[in-house]
Amino acid sequence: MSAPIHVLKNASVTTNAARFARALDQLGVPPRGALAALTANTPETLAVYRGSTWSGRRFTPMSSRWTAQEVDYVVGNCEADALVVDARYQDRVVEAMKRIPSERRFAVGGEIPGFRSWSEVEALSGATYENPLAGETMLYTSGTTGRPKGVIRTQLSEGPPPTMVASAGAAMMTAFLPEGARDGVHLVSAPLYHAGPNTYCDGALLLGADIVLMEKFDAEEFLAAVEKYQATSTFLVPTHFVRLLRLPEEIRGRYDLSSLSLVCHGSAPISVPVKQAMIEWWGPILFEFYGGTEGGGTMISSQEWLSKPGSVGRPRPDVELRILDDAGEPVAAGIEGTVAFALGESPFEYKDDPEKTNEGRVAPGYFTMGDIGIVDEDGYLFLRDRRADVIISGGVNLYPAQIESAILELPFVADCCVVGVPDEEWGESVRAVVQRTEAAAHEDPEELSKALLAHCRERLAGMQVPREVDFDDALPRTETGKLARRAVRSRYWSDEGKRL
């Protein structure tokens, strides 16, 4: 059964946002108050998001994948003054709802005992909101260990909500979206509680675009939606590209995608072959960015990428990038080091976690998200891997992303994760965990392993070639395509204190 698709006119989003802002006013939620939401890709989500951030409040979206314990923690940690929950997730808020007075809880998509009906919001005036004030979105990063961590800005504007020039999403879309397509149709198929989909949906709204919301990504349904709604822009992650490319040629050629003018992507690494194949299919309309909830950011067009394959681009105009050595000193072009960005005028901190905040400050005025990379002589950044994921074998740093990229070239590999496992002689050795395609599900694992290792020997240095290959029915990934590498790696380490 297909997941619902919602079509929203730009003006209707503004109208419903005004209604929700008035609901918060009536409930006495202060202009710098906070709101938490556990919702799906539905019209109410945009009303809550815009209504809170355009009336000076702090909006925290929560992941539908979080446990009840994580939801409870975030509602408390973000100091929520109000709570909005989709009825399908009501079992996750049994404890969290106790933190919020009943009159400040709203249910969408159905009834929840102890929550107010969304119809009360819909009954309010949708006229232009009288007290606009720039608020903020406080997103929580899942990270690799511990509880989610809230990223909060230490400075807030006291002026009105941002114009398209001030919005990062709108500014980046403007740089690559043809003028005639800026107020077209933006298709959302990834969860809006993630930074990427959230940022580019917001940018599209500021540019005047209408919004089409898919509650769940399906490769063929995505292509059908592009054709049906004449989508001009969208945001995708590498996992989406892989699923699209694996559609039969007959299905891929069935839909008219000529309306698409810009496809933004990021949030996870993409292999060179996958991106090359997407550009060959859709044309040079892919725009890649690299950055984090914390800030920073590079960007690259398809044309640039074709001349610098594998790069994630150069820093945005308002961003300063450095590659630092272990002492925090800048290194020359072509030298590998820690990727660091200047904190800028609005530095961030992890809420209630000064230790974690300080860990990321790798030099005065600079922070890192833990990635390793190089900048070439033209200023283009190439990522190597995350420092936490590096395999140290015999004193040599090995990067899983490079090995995975080679393995993913094989036609029988649907997904893979490369991790370091204990090795008495070398400290760690390389292990590949592979998910086979459906077509290869019944093939002999031993023969597939031999083929994989032979392929790696042709593509990689000897130390990079996996010592062993394991097969798994499915590898854990987030909606943004990031491997849950810790979950895979922990299978091989009995001591939780080692390399985790």
SULBEL-V537002 format. One record per backbone hydrogen bond with DSSP energy under -1.0 kcal/mol. CO is the residue of the C=O (numbers start at 1). NH is the residue of the N-H. If there is no record, write none. Layout:
[[CO;NH] [CO;NH]]
//
This chain:
[[4;215] [6;213] [8;211] [9;13] [10;14] [11;15] [12;16] [13;17] [14;18] [15;19] [16;20] [17;21] [18;22] [19;23] [20;24] [21;25] [22;26] [23;27] [24;29] [25;28] [30;33] [33;58] [34;81] [35;60] [36;84] [37;62] [38;86] [40;42] [42;46] [43;47] [44;48] [45;49] [46;50] [47;51] [48;52] [49;53] [50;54] [52;55] [52;57] [53;135] [54;133] [57;136] [58;35] [59;138] [60;37] [63;66] [67;71] [68;72] [69;73] [70;74] [71;75] [72;76] [73;77] [74;78] [75;80] [76;79] [82;36] [83;106] [84;38] [85;108] [86;89] [87;90] [89;92] [90;93] [93;97] [95;98] [96;99] [97;100] [101;104] [102;105] [104;83] [105;116] [106;85] [108;87] [112;115] [116;107] [117;120] [118;122] [119;123] [121;124] [133;56] [136;59] [139;151] [141;149] [149;141] [150;351] [152;349] [159;134] [163;167] [167;171] [168;172] [169;173] [170;174] [171;175] [173;177] [178;181] [179;182] [181;184] [184;210] [185;232] [185;233] [186;212] [188;214] [191;194] [194;198] [195;199] [196;200] [197;201] [198;202] [199;203] [200;204] [201;205] [202;206] [203;207] [204;209] [205;208] [210;186] [211;8] [212;188] [213;6] [218;222] [219;223] [220;224] [221;225] [222;226] [223;227] [224;228] [225;229] [226;231] [232;261] [232;262] [233;187] [234;264] [237;240] [237;241] [238;242] [239;243] [240;244] [241;245] [242;246] [244;247] [248;252] [249;253] [251;254] [257;260] [262;234] [263;287] [264;236] [265;289] [271;275] [272;276] [273;277] [274;278] [275;279] [276;280] [277;281] [278;282] [279;283] [283;285] [285;263] [287;265] [288;300] [290;298] [292;295] [295;292] [297;316] [298;290] [299;314] [300;288] [301;305] [302;306] [304;308] [308;311] [313;381] [314;299] [316;319] [320;342] [322;340] [323;331] [324;338] [325;328] [329;325] [332;335] [337;373] [338;324] [340;322] [341;367] [347;154] [349;152] [350;353] [353;357] [354;358] [355;359] [356;360] [358;361] [360;362] [360;368] [363;366] [365;343] [367;341] [370;387] [371;339] [372;384] [372;385] [373;337] [374;382] [375;334] [376;379] [380;376] [381;312] [382;374] [385;372] [386;389] [391;398] [393;396] [396;393] [398;391] [399;403] [400;404] [401;405] [402;406] [403;407] [404;408] [406;409] [407;410] [410;413] [412;437] [415;435] [417;433] [419;431] [421;429] [423;427] [426;394] [426;428] [427;423] [429;421] [430;467] [430;468] [431;419] [432;470] [433;417] [434;472] [435;414] [435;415] [438;441] [440;443] [444;448] [445;449] [446;450] [447;451] [448;452] [449;453] [450;454] [451;455] [452;456] [453;457] [454;458] [455;459] [456;460] [461;464] [468;432] [470;434] [476;484] [478;481] [482;478] [483;485] [484;488] [485;489] [486;490] [488;491] [489;492] [495;498]]
//
